[in-house]
Amino acid sequence: MHPLLNIATQAARAAGGNILHHLDRIDQLNVEHKGKNDYVSEVDKEAENTIIQTIKKYYPDHEILAEESGASGQKGKKSDTRWIIDPLDGTTNFLHQFPQFSVSIAVEVKGKVQHAAIFDPVRDEMFTASRGSGAFINNRRIRISEQKTLDNALLATGFPYHDFSYLDVYMASLKEFISTTAGVRRAGSAALDLAYVACGRVDGFWEFNLKPWDIAAGALIITEAGGLATDFTGGENFLKHGNILAANPKLYKEMAQTLAKTIPAELRK
């Protein structure tokens, strides 16, 4: 395992321990509203601090982009390496004790994600990848599904939950996929959804308006598992625009055609 990935998994497991420690005492937590249906708890902050302190112990000069604390780095120094962190992806699920949430950590080197770890503390599943070295769950190699068509495919997605400006457009794509597949699941953690695409538990994923920390790790794990992860036009701007489509190459083509049919060109960035 690459040293950077080793630290990412170490940090993810430590943060997962923080999260599980509080799972049975949700009613005692301090929870803040960042916006409509957008929450942050003291557990998010504690887990993020655990991750950052683990990274800084080994790599004090590296830059960090984290969901709660934003961008940071050592003053006056510029690093080629940036850590992209979501300490608790699925906070709403966690606050309702719905067991679908994760820790997501990606390591970007010279502007390209090179290492990724997504940890599900409830199931004790660690999804990992390093560019060019394949994708794994708990050190067992994984591959994307071989589903070739939408017929019989199981897809994952995320509903709009605080920005409803694109709700009608999203619903058009959802309606089309619901009517042409075996089903669509919305479990509430984009990072885990992407990890599930990588290991074949679901066949494809699409979502609008996500943040870099939601998808940076999952996108690399998918590509290392043999899949495609792009924006809605087939480009690599998903970290910038937040729109992502992921599947194996054959199913990806059919999903992309559906999105092209249901989403106006100006929204398919």
Backbone as CSV, one residue per row, in Angstrom:
resi,resn,N_x,N_y,N_z,CA_x,CA_y,CA_z,C_x,C_y,C_z
1,MET,0.842,-1.201,0.000,0.000,0.000,0.000,0.877,1.250,0.000
2,HIS,0.525,2.222,-0.830,1.281,3.471,-0.891,1.218,4.183,0.465
3,PRO,2.318,4.826,0.887,2.319,5.504,2.187,1.182,6.516,2.360
4,LEU,0.836,7.272,1.308,-0.256,8.231,1.420,-1.590,7.523,1.644
5,LEU,-1.795,6.420,0.954,-3.031,5.664,1.143,-3.056,5.015,2.523
6,ASN,-1.930,4.585,2.991,-1.852,4.005,4.329,-2.312,5.014,5.385
7,ILE,-1.865,6.258,5.260,-2.282,7.290,6.217,-3.760,7.622,6.029
8,ALA,-4.242,7.617,4.790,-5.662,7.878,4.539,-6.534,6.827,5.222
9,THR,-6.159,5.553,5.119,-6.958,4.504,5.754,-6.862,4.587,7.273
10,GLN,-5.680,4.929,7.768,-5.504,5.082,9.211,-6.393,6.211,9.735
11,ALA,-6.401,7.329,9.013,-7.221,8.476,9.421,-8.711,8.151,9.319
12,ALA,-9.105,7.445,8.260,-10.517,7.104,8.077,-11.008,6.177,9.185
13,ARG,-10.193,5.209,9.565,-10.595,4.296,10.633,-10.708,5.030,11.967
14,ALA,-9.793,5.936,12.222,-9.851,6.698,13.471,-11.109,7.558,13.523
15,ALA,-11.440,8.215,12.403,-12.656,9.018,12.343,-13.893,8.148,12.481
16,GLY,-13.866,6.966,11.855,-14.980,6.036,11.993,-15.209,5.634,13.433
17,GLY,-14.129,5.480,14.180,-14.252,5.179,15.604,-14.932,6.299,16.361
18,ASN,-14.581,7.545,16.029,-15.257,8.699,16.637,-16.763,8.640,16.385
19,ILE,-17.118,8.346,15.135,-18.526,8.347,14.732,-19.311,7.267,15.466
20,LEU,-18.785,6.049,15.486,-19.491,4.951,16.146,-19.636,5.183,17.644
21,HIS,-18.662,5.847,18.234,-18.703,6.131,19.670,-19.948,6.932,20.045
22,HIS,-20.406,7.773,19.113,-21.545,8.655,19.406,-22.870,8.131,18.855
23,LEU,-22.850,7.002,18.156,-24.049,6.555,17.445,-25.220,6.267,18.386
24,ASP,-24.932,5.808,19.582,-26.000,5.468,20.523,-26.358,6.612,21.466
25,ARG,-25.808,7.777,21.222,-26.114,8.932,22.084,-26.431,10.170,21.243
26,ILE,-27.176,9.948,20.180,-27.511,11.028,19.256,-28.224,12.172,19.961
27,ASP,-29.093,11.843,20.914,-29.896,12.877,21.578,-29.053,13.810,22.432
28,GLN,-27.801,13.469,22.671,-26.930,14.304,23.498,-26.018,15.212,22.665
29,LEU,-26.103,15.112,21.340,-25.186,15.857,20.486,-25.646,17.286,20.240
30,ASN,-24.672,18.160,20.041,-24.950,19.520,19.570,-24.991,19.502,18.049
31,VAL,-26.105,19.960,17.487,-26.289,19.940,16.035,-26.605,21.341,15.555
32,GLU,-25.910,21.788,14.508,-26.136,23.113,13.930,-26.755,22.965,12.551
33,HIS,-27.540,23.965,12.166,-28.094,24.016,10.814,-27.213,24.924,9.965
34,LYS,-26.604,24.365,8.918,-25.833,25.181,7.977,-26.745,25.805,6.930
35,GLY,-27.892,25.202,6.719,-28.862,25.664,5.729,-30.013,24.688,5.723
36,LYS,-30.953,24.877,4.831,-32.111,24.001,4.757,-31.675,22.552,4.550
37,ASN,-32.098,21.678,5.460,-31.771,20.252,5.385,-30.269,19.987,5.289
38,ASP,-29.484,20.878,5.881,-28.030,20.754,5.826,-27.501,20.921,7.245
39,TYR,-27.025,19.826,7.839,-26.678,19.815,9.245,-25.202,19.514,9.454
40,VAL,-24.697,19.992,10.599,-23.363,19.606,11.033,-23.438,19.359,12.535
41,SER,-22.889,18.254,12.968,-22.895,17.921,14.381,-21.482,18.014,14.938
42,GLU,-21.388,17.934,16.253,-20.059,17.929,16.866,-19.275,16.695,16.439
43,VAL,-19.971,15.638,16.017,-19.290,14.432,15.563,-18.583,14.684,14.236
44,ASP,-19.253,15.423,13.306,-18.600,15.797,12.050,-17.285,16.514,12.343
45,LYS,-17.340,17.481,13.265,-16.163,18.293,13.569,-15.082,17.471,14.265
46,GLU,-15.499,16.597,15.176,-14.534,15.757,15.876,-13.852,14.792,14.911
47,ALA,-14.640,14.180,14.032,-14.068,13.247,13.056,-13.126,13.966,12.109
48,GLU,-13.521,15.160,11.664,-12.656,15.919,10.760,-11.352,16.294,11.446
49,ASN,-11.420,16.705,12.687,-10.207,17.069,13.417,-9.289,15.859,13.583
50,THR,-9.884,14.697,13.825,-9.090,13.475,13.939,-8.334,13.202,12.639
51,ILE,-9.030,13.341,11.514,-8.396,13.110,10.211,-7.268,14.104,9.976
52,ILE,-7.549,15.368,10.205,-6.549,16.405,9.946,-5.322,16.226,10.828
53,GLN,-5.535,15.914,12.094,-4.397,15.723,12.993,-3.564,14.506,12.588
54,THR,-4.216,13.469,12.102,-3.480,12.287,11.627,-2.620,12.644,10.419
55,ILE,-3.195,13.404,9.488,-2.441,13.818,8.301,-1.266,14.702,8.688
56,LYS,-1.520,15.677,9.546,-0.480,16.651,9.901,0.665,16.014,10.690
57,LYS,0.367,14.923,11.361,1.421,14.222,12.098,2.500,13.724,11.150
58,TYR,2.097,13.301,9.951,3.029,12.748,8.978,3.384,13.723,7.860
59,TYR,2.430,14.583,7.499,2.617,15.488,6.364,2.156,16.898,6.738
60,PRO,2.911,17.574,7.579,2.475,18.887,8.076,2.372,19.969,7.006
61,ASP,3.041,19.788,5.868,3.042,20.821,4.826,1.953,20.616,3.774
62,HIS,1.244,19.515,3.827,0.231,19.250,2.812,-0.993,20.157,2.975
63,GLU,-1.625,20.462,1.855,-2.850,21.249,1.877,-4.044,20.339,2.146
64,ILE,-5.096,20.938,2.664,-6.290,20.179,3.025,-7.528,20.944,2.579
65,LEU,-8.476,20.232,1.990,-9.802,20.767,1.705,-10.789,19.865,2.425
66,ALA,-11.433,20.398,3.460,-12.344,19.604,4.277,-13.720,20.245,4.310
67,GLU,-14.754,19.413,4.459,-16.119,19.923,4.372,-16.410,20.985,5.421
68,GLU,-16.001,20.753,6.661,-16.390,21.675,7.723,-15.424,22.842,7.907
69,SER,-14.119,22.604,7.775,-13.140,23.668,8.037,-12.629,24.340,6.780
70,GLY,-13.021,23.830,5.607,-12.628,24.470,4.353,-11.206,24.167,3.953
71,ALA,-10.600,25.118,3.234,-9.244,24.934,2.715,-8.227,25.426,3.732
72,SER,-7.128,24.686,3.846,-6.072,25.093,4.768,-4.737,24.583,4.269
73,GLY,-3.697,25.196,4.753,-2.338,24.800,4.404,-1.390,25.626,5.233
74,GLN,-0.124,25.250,5.237,0.846,25.977,6.027,1.152,27.316,5.377
75,LYS,1.017,28.377,6.137,1.183,29.735,5.610,2.547,29.920,4.958
76,GLY,2.525,30.481,3.753,3.758,30.772,3.043,4.328,29.603,2.276
77,LYS,3.658,28.437,2.360,4.157,27.256,1.659,3.093,26.732,0.710
78,LYS,3.542,26.215,-0.411,2.645,25.649,-1.412,3.032,24.195,-1.603
79,SER,2.048,23.311,-1.436,2.305,21.887,-1.574,1.653,21.366,-2.845
80,ASP,2.273,20.352,-3.451,1.685,19.687,-4.614,0.581,18.713,-4.213
81,THR,0.473,18.449,-2.905,-0.458,17.436,-2.420,-1.580,18.076,-1.618
82,ARG,-2.812,17.667,-1.936,-3.977,18.174,-1.227,-4.873,17.000,-0.828
83,TRP,-5.308,17.008,0.413,-6.221,16.005,0.938,-7.643,16.561,0.877
84,ILE,-8.571,15.780,0.316,-9.964,16.199,0.172,-10.800,15.300,1.085
85,ILE,-11.435,15.909,2.084,-11.982,15.151,3.210,-13.470,15.411,3.423
86,ASP,-14.226,14.342,3.543,-15.578,14.416,4.085,-15.590,13.529,5.320
87,PRO,-15.607,14.116,6.514,-15.472,13.316,7.730,-16.688,12.459,8.041
88,LEU,-17.868,12.889,7.563,-19.092,12.129,7.788,-20.051,12.407,6.636
89,ASP,-19.972,11.577,5.628,-20.847,11.719,4.470,-22.139,10.963,4.760
90,GLY,-23.216,11.699,4.949,-24.479,11.105,5.372,-24.840,11.531,6.779
91,THR,-24.597,12.806,7.095,-24.866,13.307,8.444,-26.330,13.142,8.834
92,THR,-27.245,13.423,7.919,-28.667,13.278,8.233,-28.994,11.832,8.580
93,ASN,-28.436,10.886,7.822,-28.619,9.473,8.159,-28.099,9.178,9.562
94,PHE,-26.900,9.645,9.853,-26.291,9.411,11.161,-27.171,9.958,12.282
95,LEU,-27.691,11.153,12.107,-28.499,11.782,13.147,-29.827,11.065,13.372
96,HIS,-30.232,10.266,12.388,-31.438,9.452,12.548,-31.094,7.989,12.839
97,GLN,-29.826,7.706,13.077,-29.335,6.341,13.311,-29.688,5.399,12.161
98,PHE,-29.745,5.976,10.968,-29.935,5.183,9.750,-28.541,4.756,9.301
99,PRO,-28.237,3.465,9.279,-26.837,3.016,9.179,-26.251,3.051,7.772
100,GLN,-26.254,4.231,7.182,-25.665,4.398,5.845,-24.940,5.741,5.834
101,PHE,-23.686,5.706,6.237,-22.847,6.898,6.246,-21.399,6.445,6.166
102,SER,-20.502,7.381,5.884,-19.115,6.963,5.623,-18.150,8.110,5.851
103,VAL,-16.879,7.744,5.875,-15.763,8.696,5.889,-15.112,8.618,4.516
104,SER,-14.891,9.767,3.886,-14.308,9.775,2.538,-13.058,10.648,2.527
105,ILE,-11.951,10.087,2.050,-10.676,10.808,1.980,-10.032,10.543,0.620
106,ALA,-9.715,11.614,-0.083,-8.986,11.507,-1.348,-7.689,12.294,-1.232
107,VAL,-6.657,11.827,-1.933,-5.366,12.520,-1.946,-5.070,12.936,-3.383
108,GLU,-4.989,14.233,-3.573,-4.754,14.822,-4.892,-3.303,15.268,-4.989
109,VAL,-2.612,14.865,-6.037,-1.216,15.246,-6.243,-1.099,15.957,-7.588
110,LYS,-0.630,17.170,-7.555,-0.497,17.996,-8.758,-1.822,18.078,-9.532
111,GLY,-2.899,18.259,-8.792,-4.206,18.481,-9.398,-4.956,17.250,-9.827
112,LYS,-4.428,16.051,-9.557,-5.093,14.813,-9.969,-5.194,13.868,-8.769
113,VAL,-6.382,13.334,-8.547,-6.572,12.422,-7.423,-5.800,11.125,-7.679
114,GLN,-4.953,10.768,-6.727,-4.083,9.600,-6.874,-4.414,8.472,-5.896
115,HIS,-5.017,8.800,-4.772,-5.311,7.796,-3.750,-6.678,8.094,-3.146
116,ALA,-7.369,7.054,-2.713,-8.720,7.234,-2.191,-9.050,6.177,-1.157
117,ALA,-9.798,6.598,-0.135,-10.294,5.668,0.882,-11.697,6.093,1.285
118,ILE,-12.624,5.152,1.291,-13.975,5.369,1.800,-14.233,4.292,2.840
119,PHE,-14.571,4.710,4.056,-14.744,3.761,5.154,-16.175,3.785,5.660
120,ASP,-16.792,2.614,5.688,-18.111,2.430,6.286,-17.890,1.835,7.673
121,PRO,-17.999,2.639,8.733,-17.687,2.124,10.070,-18.716,1.129,10.595
122,VAL,-19.947,1.199,10.134,-20.978,0.275,10.599,-20.680,-1.139,10.127
123,ARG,-20.311,-1.284,8.862,-20.032,-2.606,8.288,-18.545,-2.957,8.319
124,ASP,-17.728,-2.036,8.801,-16.274,-2.226,8.840,-15.742,-2.559,7.448
125,GLU,-16.167,-1.769,6.455,-15.720,-1.955,5.073,-14.877,-0.766,4.639
126,MET,-13.663,-1.046,4.224,-12.746,-0.016,3.744,-12.539,-0.198,2.243
127,PHE,-13.010,0.768,1.465,-12.808,0.773,0.015,-11.590,1.639,-0.276
128,THR,-10.657,1.131,-1.067,-9.427,1.871,-1.342,-9.020,1.754,-2.800
129,ALA,-8.213,2.723,-3.229,-7.619,2.673,-4.570,-6.431,3.615,-4.624
130,SER,-5.441,3.214,-5.399,-4.349,4.095,-5.815,-4.302,4.035,-7.334
131,ARG,-4.085,5.173,-7.966,-4.138,5.226,-9.424,-3.162,4.222,-10.039
132,GLY,-3.690,3.378,-10.938,-2.878,2.382,-11.616,-2.687,1.087,-10.855
133,SER,-3.291,0.987,-9.661,-3.061,-0.201,-8.831,-4.331,-0.976,-8.503
134,GLY,-5.465,-0.598,-9.082,-6.702,-1.316,-8.834,-7.465,-0.803,-7.628
135,ALA,-8.659,-1.375,-7.423,-9.537,-0.978,-6.323,-9.799,-2.177,-5.425
136,PHE,-10.027,-1.912,-4.132,-10.136,-2.992,-3.162,-11.193,-2.674,-2.105
137,ILE,-11.754,-3.728,-1.527,-12.544,-3.618,-0.311,-11.908,-4.548,0.710
138,ASN,-11.462,-3.962,1.825,-10.762,-4.733,2.859,-9.677,-5.632,2.246
139,ASN,-8.897,-5.024,1.337,-7.751,-5.667,0.681,-8.124,-6.754,-0.324
140,ARG,-9.412,-6.878,-0.639,-9.847,-7.819,-1.674,-10.200,-7.027,-2.929
141,ARG,-9.621,-7.404,-4.058,-9.828,-6.640,-5.286,-11.295,-6.658,-5.701
142,ILE,-11.770,-5.524,-6.191,-13.153,-5.412,-6.643,-13.200,-4.962,-8.096
143,ARG,-14.310,-5.308,-8.748,-14.553,-4.901,-10.126,-15.981,-4.398,-10.245
144,ILE,-16.169,-3.499,-11.177,-17.485,-2.961,-11.450,-18.360,-4.046,-12.065
145,SER,-19.683,-3.857,-12.040,-20.582,-4.887,-12.574,-20.458,-4.990,-14.101
146,GLU,-20.985,-6.067,-14.641,-20.951,-6.282,-16.089,-22.303,-6.020,-16.742
147,GLN,-23.218,-5.390,-16.009,-24.535,-5.078,-16.569,-24.385,-4.170,-17.790
148,LYS,-24.929,-4.599,-18.919,-24.674,-3.886,-20.170,-25.791,-2.923,-20.591
149,THR,-26.995,-3.108,-20.052,-28.128,-2.269,-20.465,-28.912,-1.811,-19.248
150,LEU,-29.720,-0.784,-19.438,-30.543,-0.288,-18.342,-31.558,-1.328,-17.892
151,ASP,-32.038,-2.119,-18.814,-32.965,-3.180,-18.459,-32.290,-4.115,-17.449
152,ASN,-32.900,-4.268,-16.287,-32.383,-5.091,-15.180,-31.267,-4.428,-14.379
153,ALA,-30.893,-3.197,-14.717,-29.857,-2.498,-13.953,-30.438,-1.913,-12.665
154,LEU,-29.637,-1.924,-11.608,-29.994,-1.265,-10.354,-29.119,-0.027,-10.224
155,LEU,-29.750,1.143,-10.141,-29.014,2.407,-10.094,-29.117,3.039,-8.712
156,ALA,-28.168,3.899,-8.413,-28.196,4.710,-7.196,-28.171,6.177,-7.587
157,THR,-28.719,7.012,-6.718,-28.772,8.439,-6.991,-28.874,9.198,-5.669
158,GLY,-28.922,10.507,-5.767,-29.173,11.350,-4.607,-30.191,12.406,-4.976
159,PHE,-31.242,12.555,-4.163,-32.259,13.566,-4.435,-31.754,14.951,-4.047
160,PRO,-32.239,16.002,-4.702,-31.990,17.357,-4.205,-32.541,17.474,-2.779
161,TYR,-31.757,18.071,-1.880,-32.232,18.152,-0.504,-32.145,19.551,0.103
162,HIS,-31.378,20.452,-0.527,-31.376,21.824,-0.010,-31.403,22.863,-1.128
163,ASP,-30.928,22.507,-2.310,-31.022,23.377,-3.473,-32.034,22.751,-4.430
164,PHE,-33.207,23.358,-4.513,-34.282,22.779,-5.316,-34.449,23.471,-6.667
165,SER,-33.459,24.275,-7.046,-33.566,25.015,-8.300,-33.543,24.095,-9.521
166,TYR,-32.980,22.895,-9.377,-32.889,21.961,-10.497,-33.797,20.745,-10.272
167,LEU,-34.764,20.880,-9.369,-35.603,19.741,-9.011,-36.366,19.172,-10.203
168,ASP,-36.959,20.037,-11.018,-37.747,19.546,-12.153,-36.877,18.788,-13.154
169,VAL,-35.667,19.304,-13.388,-34.752,18.645,-14.314,-34.331,17.294,-13.756
170,TYR,-34.019,17.273,-12.476,-33.640,16.006,-11.835,-34.787,15.003,-11.922
171,MET,-36.006,15.460,-11.653,-37.142,14.536,-11.663,-37.380,13.950,-13.054
172,ALA,-37.068,14.704,-14.086,-37.213,14.173,-15.449,-36.264,13.001,-15.667
173,SER,-35.025,13.135,-15.185,-34.066,12.032,-15.332,-34.474,10.856,-14.455
174,LEU,-34.929,11.136,-13.244,-35.350,10.067,-12.345,-36.524,9.286,-12.933
175,LYS,-37.506,10.004,-13.474,-38.671,9.348,-14.077,-38.236,8.400,-15.196
176,GLU,-37.307,8.858,-16.020,-36.850,8.032,-17.139,-36.121,6.785,-16.639
177,PHE,-35.260,6.953,-15.647,-34.516,5.807,-15.141,-35.420,4.827,-14.387
178,ILE,-36.384,5.352,-13.636,-37.304,4.468,-12.914,-38.070,3.575,-13.889
179,SER,-38.451,4.140,-15.021,-39.285,3.404,-15.973,-38.496,2.457,-16.877
180,THR,-37.170,2.525,-16.822,-36.372,1.695,-17.740,-35.385,0.766,-17.039
181,THR,-35.409,0.712,-15.699,-34.439,-0.105,-14.960,-35.146,-1.048,-13.991
182,ALA,-34.344,-1.848,-13.290,-34.878,-2.721,-12.242,-35.190,-1.945,-10.976
183,GLY,-34.649,-0.754,-10.862,-34.921,0.057,-9.682,-33.865,1.122,-9.463
184,VAL,-34.229,2.112,-8.631,-33.328,3.199,-8.275,-33.308,3.313,-6.751
185,ARG,-32.131,3.421,-6.181,-31.981,3.533,-4.733,-31.393,4.890,-4.356
186,ARG,-31.916,5.443,-3.253,-31.378,6.693,-2.709,-31.078,6.442,-1.238
187,ALA,-29.815,6.110,-0.927,-29.461,5.693,0.429,-28.914,6.829,1.289
188,GLY,-28.417,7.922,0.676,-28.064,9.095,1.464,-26.601,9.346,1.720
189,SER,-25.705,8.559,1.115,-24.269,8.827,1.204,-23.679,8.642,-0.179
190,ALA,-23.369,9.748,-0.852,-22.847,9.667,-2.223,-21.543,8.889,-2.274
191,ALA,-20.704,9.054,-1.262,-19.426,8.342,-1.250,-19.654,6.830,-1.246
192,LEU,-20.577,6.363,-0.419,-20.871,4.928,-0.388,-21.560,4.470,-1.664
193,ASP,-22.423,5.314,-2.222,-23.047,4.966,-3.505,-21.984,4.686,-4.560
194,LEU,-20.980,5.552,-4.626,-19.907,5.374,-5.601,-19.090,4.120,-5.300
195,ALA,-18.830,3.881,-4.023,-18.108,2.666,-3.647,-18.900,1.422,-4.049
196,TYR,-20.215,1.504,-3.935,-21.069,0.366,-4.304,-21.084,0.155,-5.814
197,VAL,-20.978,1.229,-6.584,-20.818,1.065,-8.032,-19.512,0.326,-8.313
198,ALA,-18.458,0.715,-7.615,-17.141,0.115,-7.854,-17.120,-1.383,-7.578
199,CYS,-17.888,-1.836,-6.588,-17.846,-3.262,-6.249,-19.027,-4.026,-6.815
200,GLY,-19.873,-3.359,-7.613,-20.939,-4.059,-8.315,-22.231,-4.238,-7.549
201,ARG,-22.365,-3.609,-6.395,-23.619,-3.722,-5.655,-24.739,-2.934,-6.326
202,VAL,-24.376,-1.851,-6.972,-25.280,-1.154,-7.885,-24.536,-0.986,-9.199
203,ASP,-25.296,-0.798,-10.263,-24.690,-0.797,-11.598,-24.294,0.590,-12.094
204,GLY,-24.925,1.631,-11.561,-24.601,2.980,-12.015,-25.093,4.014,-11.032
205,PHE,-24.604,5.235,-11.187,-24.931,6.323,-10.261,-24.933,7.636,-11.015
206,TRP,-25.871,8.517,-10.677,-25.837,9.886,-11.177,-26.371,10.816,-10.109
207,GLU,-25.820,12.006,-10.048,-26.319,13.019,-9.110,-25.838,14.389,-9.541
208,PHE,-26.620,15.384,-9.165,-26.326,16.786,-9.451,-25.717,17.477,-8.225
209,ASN,-24.905,18.493,-8.487,-24.604,19.526,-7.502,-23.913,19.019,-6.235
210,LEU,-23.020,18.060,-6.381,-22.270,17.564,-5.239,-21.006,18.400,-5.012
211,LYS,-20.360,18.170,-3.884,-19.125,18.874,-3.541,-17.920,17.957,-3.793
212,PRO,-16.729,18.533,-3.956,-15.551,17.695,-4.224,-15.342,16.596,-3.193
213,TRP,-15.583,16.912,-1.915,-15.350,15.915,-0.873,-16.365,14.777,-0.913
214,ASP,-17.502,14.981,-1.588,-18.486,13.907,-1.732,-18.034,12.842,-2.726
215,ILE,-17.284,13.251,-3.743,-17.095,12.377,-4.899,-15.645,12.116,-5.305
216,ALA,-14.689,12.863,-4.764,-13.298,12.717,-5.218,-12.772,11.305,-5.000
217,ALA,-12.989,10.752,-3.819,-12.485,9.410,-3.532,-13.240,8.359,-4.338
218,GLY,-14.565,8.456,-4.353,-15.373,7.457,-5.040,-15.105,7.383,-6.525
219,ALA,-14.869,8.520,-7.149,-14.611,8.530,-8.591,-13.346,7.753,-8.928
220,LEU,-12.291,7.917,-8.138,-11.057,7.169,-8.404,-11.265,5.677,-8.164
221,ILE,-11.965,5.325,-7.099,-12.194,3.912,-6.815,-12.954,3.253,-7.964
222,ILE,-13.922,3.967,-8.534,-14.669,3.433,-9.672,-13.776,3.221,-10.886
223,THR,-12.974,4.208,-11.217,-12.117,4.065,-12.400,-11.100,2.943,-12.209
224,GLU,-10.601,2.791,-10.996,-9.646,1.705,-10.741,-10.328,0.336,-10.712
225,ALA,-11.661,0.343,-10.556,-12.417,-0.908,-10.608,-12.890,-1.221,-12.025
226,GLY,-12.493,-0.407,-12.991,-12.821,-0.664,-14.382,-13.988,0.135,-14.928
227,GLY,-14.474,1.106,-14.177,-15.620,1.892,-14.607,-15.251,3.271,-15.105
228,LEU,-16.270,4.049,-15.415,-16.122,5.433,-15.849,-16.816,6.344,-14.840
229,ALA,-16.202,7.471,-14.557,-16.797,8.498,-13.703,-16.494,9.846,-14.341
230,THR,-17.540,10.531,-14.803,-17.367,11.790,-15.527,-18.462,12.770,-15.130
231,ASP,-18.377,13.973,-15.694,-19.519,14.869,-15.595,-20.549,14.422,-16.632
232,PHE,-21.634,15.161,-16.769,-22.719,14.706,-17.638,-22.411,14.821,-19.132
233,THR,-21.299,15.460,-19.481,-20.913,15.559,-20.892,-19.753,14.629,-21.237
234,GLY,-19.348,13.806,-20.290,-18.231,12.897,-20.522,-16.886,13.494,-20.172
235,GLY,-16.863,14.697,-19.616,-15.617,15.352,-19.253,-15.192,15.059,-17.827
236,GLU,-14.135,15.738,-17.395,-13.572,15.498,-16.068,-13.808,16.658,-15.111
237,ASN,-14.859,17.422,-15.340,-15.126,18.599,-14.511,-16.080,18.329,-13.354
238,PHE,-16.269,17.069,-12.989,-17.246,16.774,-11.940,-16.846,17.334,-10.579
239,LEU,-15.552,17.450,-10.305,-15.148,18.042,-9.029,-15.451,19.537,-8.996
240,LYS,-15.438,20.170,-10.153,-15.718,21.605,-10.233,-17.213,21.885,-10.229
241,HIS,-17.981,21.137,-11.029,-19.403,21.436,-11.187,-20.305,20.583,-10.306
242,GLY,-19.835,19.449,-9.838,-20.612,18.629,-8.921,-21.578,17.658,-9.553
243,ASN,-21.673,17.639,-10.887,-22.542,16.686,-11.571,-21.722,15.464,-11.960
244,ILE,-22.194,14.270,-11.590,-21.386,13.080,-11.837,-22.245,11.928,-12.347
245,LEU,-21.678,11.188,-13.280,-22.270,9.987,-13.847,-21.223,8.890,-13.776
246,ALA,-21.605,7.715,-13.255,-20.641,6.629,-13.098,-21.292,5.290,-13.397
247,ALA,-20.572,4.442,-14.110,-21.047,3.096,-14.454,-19.937,2.364,-15.185
248,ASN,-20.194,1.100,-15.544,-19.247,0.433,-16.420,-19.385,1.035,-17.820
249,PRO,-18.385,0.848,-18.695,-18.399,1.567,-19.980,-19.648,1.361,-20.829
250,LYS,-20.205,0.160,-20.866,-21.370,-0.076,-21.723,-22.636,0.539,-21.136
251,LEU,-22.858,0.348,-19.861,-24.038,0.938,-19.230,-23.914,2.453,-19.177
252,TYR,-22.695,2.932,-18.990,-22.442,4.369,-18.964,-22.993,5.038,-20.230
253,LYS,-22.766,4.427,-21.371,-23.210,5.013,-22.640,-24.726,5.179,-22.662
254,GLU,-25.439,4.181,-22.191,-26.895,4.262,-22.203,-27.398,5.278,-21.175
255,MET,-26.754,5.328,-20.017,-27.136,6.328,-19.011,-26.879,7.734,-19.531
256,ALA,-25.746,7.932,-20.198,-25.420,9.251,-20.751,-26.451,9.678,-21.786
257,GLN,-26.926,8.744,-22.587,-27.955,9.063,-23.578,-29.253,9.496,-22.901
258,THR,-29.601,8.846,-21.796,-30.801,9.226,-21.051,-30.663,10.623,-20.467
259,LEU,-29.502,10.926,-19.899,-29.292,12.256,-19.333,-29.292,13.324,-20.424
260,ALA,-28.735,13.013,-21.577,-28.745,13.972,-22.694,-30.164,14.262,-23.149
261,LYS,-31.024,13.272,-23.018,-32.419,13.422,-23.444,-33.248,14.189,-22.428
262,THR,-32.895,14.109,-21.157,-33.738,14.677,-20.105,-33.195,15.953,-19.464
263,ILE,-31.938,16.266,-19.723,-31.323,17.438,-19.074,-30.899,18.441,-20.133
264,PRO,-31.312,19.713,-20.030,-30.885,20.732,-20.993,-29.366,20.826,-21.072
265,ALA,-28.857,21.119,-22.249,-27.408,21.136,-22.489,-26.671,22.050,-21.533
266,GLU,-27.278,23.215,-21.195,-26.583,24.168,-20.340,-26.407,23.668,-18.911
267,LEU,-27.197,22.634,-18.523,-27.067,22.071,-17.180,-26.210,20.816,-17.158
268,ARG,-25.816,20.320,-18.317,-24.997,19.113,-18.385,-23.511,19.473,-18.436
269,LYS,-23.036,20.119,-17.415,-21.635,20.549,-17.378,-20.759,19.376,-16.991
